Amino acid sequence: MAYAKAEDNHIATRKRFGHWEGDTIEFRGTKEKVVTTLVERKSRMVLLIKNNLNIHER
């Protein structure tokens, strides 16, 4: 994996706890519910967060 900044290379080595990657999963058939995923790079701990979107509150 390549990083834009040289000082961010320590993230790829996974030596320190606290660097997170996030993503969102949308489900086919419904756009009102999504799951946010967070993965900690060193421990590979995964958090899944269920989100209910209310399009009328945007």
N, C-alpha and C positions, 0 to 999 in steps of 0.2 A: 504494500500500500504506500503510495507516495503522498507526501504532505507539501503544501505550498511554502511553508516557512521552515527554515532549518532548525529553529529553536523548538518546533513541535515534534521533532523526531523522537524525543523521550516518550511520547505517547505511544508510539508503535512498539517500544520495548516492553511495555506493560510492567514497569518497575514500581510505579506509584498508584495507589488507590485513589479514585476520585474522578477519573476521566470517563464520561458517559457518552454513549451514542444513542440517539433516539430515532424512532420511525413511527409512522402511523399506518394502520391496516384498515382499509375500507372493505366492507362485505358486499358481495354481489346481491342485488335485489333490494338492499336498503342502504341509503346514504345517511340515515339518521343515527346510526350507531357505528362507532369506530373504536379501535383498540390502539392505545399508544404503548409502544414498547421502549423500554430503557434498558441498556446493557452496560454494565460497568466493565471497563476494558481489562483490568487486572484479574479480578475474581470471577469475571463472567457471570456475575449475579444478574438475573433478569427480573424486571418489574413489568407487569402487564396492568394497564389502567384502562378500565372500561369507560368510555365517554359516550354520553347521549347528547347528540347535537339538537338544538332547537333552532331551526332556520328562521323562525320568526323573531328571535332575539338579536340577530346580527345587525 
